[in-house]
Amino acid sequence: MNKKLIIWIIAMLLLVSTVSALGVTPGRYSIDFEPSVSGVKVIKIVNDEHMNLNLAVYADGDLKEFVIPNQTSVVMTPDMTDYYIEFSYNLPERIQKPGLKETNIIIRDVGQEENGQLVVTAKLAVATQFHVQVPFPGIYAEAELDVVSEDDKPVGFHTRVVNRGAQDLDVKVTYIITDKAGNEIEEIQVAEQNLKPTERKEFVAKWQPTVAAGTYLVESKVDYGPKINLVKEFEVGGSFANPLAISVDNFVLGGIAKFNILVENLAAEDLSDLSAELVFEDANGNRVANERSIETKLKKGQKGELLVYWDTEGLSAGSYKGTLTLKANGKAVTKAVVANIAQDRIEVSFSGLTGFAIANERPANLDKVILIPILLGVIIVLVSVIVLLMRRRKKG
């Protein structure tokens, strides 16, 4: 019985030590559909914690029969910090239904075998999304709404509209802010803009709250002939989660930046599916990153770390504006972020917080800090078990 206990303790230790071992970048590729188009995309797998990984690679989703990874398995040893794979896509001449078609290239750790025995590891899985936008005939648009709510600052409403049809569109956006009971507080109209096919534009409004702290709603009414209504909750004077710090270590321009985002749970409940999403745009408004973390649990009042990877290959030094969005339990809070990139460092700033990435200066990661007391606890338990066994032998 005691031997089994020791085995399970060691297994749990292995599970803890591999929790952040696997990453992938980019998080998403997006293309517009063209008949019979083909191409090749590259994915970088990151072995961040220098583990032995036995990875299965496969496609799943709407177009999985047209998306083929160039290899179905990858073995990574501790000395391999990254590994490149490719996937090819050969789209059909016609896709009957218009709209977004989503396919995931999934990279999953399936465990290790040594001498015929399966070694206990955390079964990790990450994925790169491959999005194909199939155009709509005639007039059609899609829109998404983000709310940037920062304490003591105006709330920012951002509606991004994409023309997915075959004709030009004249688009107007109106924001209506209400309380939870549906009482209207304010209406804000944004100037009309013209969108050509496949073009994307952002409609932005700022609102200075004069209301009590709490949860409010904003409705974004998008009018381009047809209408789109988008609704999102946001917090005034407090959020369900708060990013405390961002750090990036050992960064070199052209390599992978690992963002360590320290988050505190401010909600009155546990967060069962907390995740982070980082979006960056260049000076011309082109999106250069849309990366996300793996979902994690965070208990009420506790702090935890989310990891986001960004491949900076092909980027130039300079400033990139974007957003950090925390999502959990059906809610989202978005903070404005600026990443100032140099050859050997990244400076990330938002809400007065600043994080630095400096080459060859590696601060202690949160998972290592958490692991130390766990290791000490395991050692104490092991010593106690050994002492107990020795006493029983002496009595025998």
N, C-alpha and C positions, 0 to 999 in steps of 0.2 A: 504493500500500500504506500509505504514511504518512498519507494523508488518511483512509483507512478506520480507521486506529488512532485518529486524533483523534476521529472520529465515535463510535466505540465508547466512548472515554473519557468524552465528553460524555454519552452515553446512560447509562453506569453512574452518573455523577454525578446525573443526573435521577432514576434509580431510587432512589438513596440518599435524595435530598431529599424524596421523596414517600412514604416508608415509613410515616409516621404521619399522613398527610394526612386520613384519613377515619375518622369515628366515628359511632356511632348510639346513641340512647337512647330509650326503655328497651330493655333487652336481651330482655325477655320480657313478654308479656301472658298471663294464665291466666284461663279462665272455666269454669264448670260448664255442661254441656250442658243446653239446654232446647229442646224441639221448635219448629222454625221461628223461632227467635230471630234477630234481626238487630241490628246495631249498627255503630258507627264508632270506630276507634282512631286515635290520632295518633302519628307517629314524628318525632323530630327528628334530622336529619342534620347532623353537625358537620364543617365544613371547617377543621380545627384549624390547618393550616399554610398557609392562604390560597392554595390552588392553583386552577388551572383544572381542573375536573372535569366529565367527561361521563358521567353515571350512567344505567345501566339499572335499572329497578325491576320485580321480578316475584315471584310467589308460587310456592313449591315445597313439596311434602309431602303429607300424608294428605288434607287438605281443600282443596287448592289451587283446585279448581273452585268452592268456596264463599267464597273469600277474594280480594277484588279491590282492588288498589291504585288510588287515584284518578288516578294518572298513571304512565306506563311509562318516562318519561325525565325527568331533571333535569339542567340545566346550571348549574354553580356557578362564579362568577368569584372572583378573589382577594379582592374586597371583601365577599363573602358568607361570613360565619363560620358561619351555620347556615341550615337550610331545613326547613320543616315539610311533611310529606306525610300523607295519610290512607289508610287502607284500610278497606273495609267488609266485613262478613261477613254472610252470609245462610245460616244452617244449615238442613239439611233437616228434615223432620218426624221422621225416625227415622234413627239410625245403628245398624246391626245389631250390630256388635261393641263391647262395652264396653271401657273403658280410656282411656289417654292417646292423643289424636290430635295430632300435631305438624305445624305448617305454618310455613315460614320466609318472611318478607318480605325478599328479598335485594336489596341495593343494591350494584351492581358498577360500578367505573370501567372504561369500555370504550375510553378513550383519546381523544385530540383530533385533529382534522384541521385543517390550515392550508394553504390553497392546494392542496388535493387530496392533501396528504402527511400521513401519520399521524405525530404527534409521539410520541416515546418517553415513556411514563409507566409507573409501577408499576401493575399491574393489581390494584387493591385490591378487596376485597369484604367487606361487613359484613352482618349480618342481625339482625332482630328476630324472636324466636320467638312464635308464637301457639299456645298450648296449650288444647285443649278436653278436659275430663275427662268422659267418658261414664260414668254411674253403673252399678254392677253390681246385679243383683237379689239380694235376700237379704242374706247376711252376706259382707262383703269389706273388707279393709283393705290399704293400701299403707304401706311404711315405708322410711326412708332413714337411714343411719348416718354420722355424722361423728365424727372423733377430733381433739380439740384437744390437741396435744402440744407443750409449751413447756419448754425446758430449765430445770431446777431448780424446776419447778412440778408439781403433780399433773396427771395425764393426765385429760382430760375426755371422757367417752363420751356422745354425744348421739344418741338415736334419736327421729326425728319420725315419728309414726304418724298417718295420715289415714284416717278412716272413709269409704270409697267406696261402701258399700252402703246399703241402705234401712232397716237396723235398728240399734238401739243396740248398742255393744260394750263388754265389760269386758276390758281389756287389761293384761297383765303382761309385763314385760321383764326378762330375766336376761342379764348380761354374763359371758362366760367368757374369761379371758385366758390365752394359751398362748405358748410359745416356738415357733421355726420348726420344731422337731422334733415339735410337737404335745403336748408335756408341759404339763399344766394348772398354772397358777401361782396363780390366784385366781378365785373366783366372786362376783359382786355381784348382788343382787336389788333391783329397784326397786319401789316401792309401786304397786299396781294403780290404774288410772284408768278412768273411764267416758267413752266417746266417742259423741256423737250423730252422725247422718248428716251428712257433709261436714265434721265437726269435726276439727281437727288439735291434737294435744298432743305435748309433748316429754318424754322420759324420760331423765333425766340422772343420771350416776354419776361420782364422782371416785375416782381411784386413784393412790396415792402409790407410785411404783416403788421397789423395794428390790433390783432386779436389775441386772446389768451392762448397759452401753451396748450397743445393738444393735437389731435388727428383731424385733418381736413381733406377735402377732395378737390381735384381739379379735373374739369372736362375739357378736352381739346376737340373742338368742332372743325373738321376739315371739310371745306366745300370746294369741289371742282366741277360742279354740275351734280353728280352723285355726291353723297355725303358719307364721311367717316366720323364716328364719335369714339373717342378714347378717354378712359377714366382712370385716374391713379390716385391712391392715397399718399399723403405726405405728412410729416411731423413738423410742427412749429414749436420751438423751444425744447426740443428733446427728440432723441431717436431710439429705436430698439437696439441698435448696435453702433458703436463708435470706433473708428480706426484711430489707434493711439500712436502708431509709428509705422513708417515704411523704411526698410533698409534693403540695400542690394550690395552684395560683396563680390570681390574678385572679378570686377567687370572690365572687359576690353571691348571697344567698339567693333562690331561685326560678329561678336559672340552672343551667347545667350545670357540675358539678364534674369536673375532669379529675384523676384520681389517677395520679400518677407513682410507680410502685412499683419501687424499685431492688432487684434480686435477685442473689444470688451462688450460683453452682453449686458445691455442696459434694460432689457425687457423684464417683465414680471414673470417670465416663464422660460423654460429651456428652449434653445433654438436647435431644432432637430436636423436642419438641412442648410446650415450657413455656408454661403459661398461668396466669392469675390469675382468681379469682372473688371478688367482694365481695358479701356478704349483710348487710343491716341490718334491724333490727326496731325498732319504736317501743316505748314503755313498756308498751303493752297486748299486746305479742307479735305484732302484725301486721307482716308482712313488707312493707317499703317499698322495698327494693332487692334485686335479684338480677342483678348486672351482671358481665360477663366481658370479658377481653381477647382479642385475636387471638393465636393460637399463634405462638411464635417459637423459634428455635434458640439455644442457649447452650452454648458449649464448656466443657469441664472447667476449673474454677478461675477462670472469667471472671465478670464482672458484666454485667448488662444491665437494661434498663428495660421494664416492662410498663405499658400505658396502659389505664385503666378509666374509663368515663364514667358519671356519675350525674346524672340530671335531678332537681333538687330542687324543681321546681314543685309548689306545693300543700303543701309541708312547712313545719313550724314550727321555730323555733329551739329547741334542746335537745339532749339526749344520745340517741344511737342505738347500741345494742349490736349486734354482729354478728361475722362471721368473715371472715378472708382465707384462701382456700385456694389453694395452689400445686399444680399438677398437671403431671406429666411422666412419660413412659416407663411409664405404667400405675400410678404411685404418686401419692399426695396427702399433703400436710402442711397442717394447718389451724391458724391462730393466732387467738386471740380479739382482737377489735378494738372500740374505742369511738370514735365520731365525735361530737365536741361542736361543734354548728353554731351560729354567730352570724350576724348580718346580713351581715357582710363577711369572715368567716373560718371555716375549719374547722380544728379541732385533732383529729388522729387519733393514737391511742395504742395500742400493743400491745407486749408483751414489753419494756417500758422504753423503746421507741422512740417519738418524738413527731414528727409532721409538722405544719407550719402552712400555712394558706392565708390570705394577707393581700391585700386588694384593692389594686391598683395597685403591688404590689411583686412583680415577676416574676423569680424566680431562673432561672438558665440551665438549660435542659432538657438531659438527657443526650444526646439525639440531636444537639443543636447542638454539644455538646462533642465528640462523636465526629466530627461533620461537619467541624470545623476542620482536624484533621490530614489528613482525606481530601482536602479542598480544596487544602491545601498540597501533598500528594502529586501531585494532578492537575496543579497549576500547574508543579511541577518536571518532570513527564513531558512536558507540552506544550512547555515551554521547551527541554527536551532535544531533542525532535523538530524544533522550529523551527531550533535551532542545527545539527542534523545535516543538514537540508534545505539550509540556507544554505551549509554547507561543501561539499556535493555540487555545488551550483550553481557555486561558485567553482572547484572542480576541473574542472567541465565547461567 
